[in-house]
Amino acid sequence: MALRIVLFMIAATLTAAHFLRAGSYGLVALSLATPLLFLYTKRWSLILLQLAAYGATLNWLVAILLLVQMRQQVGLPWTTAALILGAVALLTLLAGLLMNSRCLLERYE
C-alpha cells in the first residue's frame, strides 16, 4: 500500500511542478494538498484521489499536444519531450488506477 501512496505523491509533485512553471499558484497548492486526502479513511477521499489523478493525466496529455504543436511550428525536435511527458502521463494514470487495489479499498470503507 505504501508504494501506491508514494507513487501518487510523486505524480502530485510532478503536477504541482507543471503548474508552478505555468504560474498557477492555486493549482500548485491544490496539487500539493491532494495527497492529504489519504489521511481520511472514507471511500469518498479515495474517489477524489482517483479523479485528481485522472484529471492530471488529462492535463499532461493536453500539455503534450500543445508542446508538440508548438515545437513542430518552430521546427524544433519534439519526440524526446513528448516521450518524457508521455511517461509522466502514464505514471499519473497508473497512480490513479492503483487507487482501485484491494488493499486500499479494504482500508477506505
Buried (B, 14 or more C-beta within 10 A) or exposed (E): EEEBBEBBBBBBEBBBBBBBEEEBEEBBEBBBEBBEBBEEEEEEBBEBBBEBBBBBBEBBBEBBEEBBEEBEEEEEEBEEBBEEBEEBBEBBBBBBBBBEEEEBEEEBE
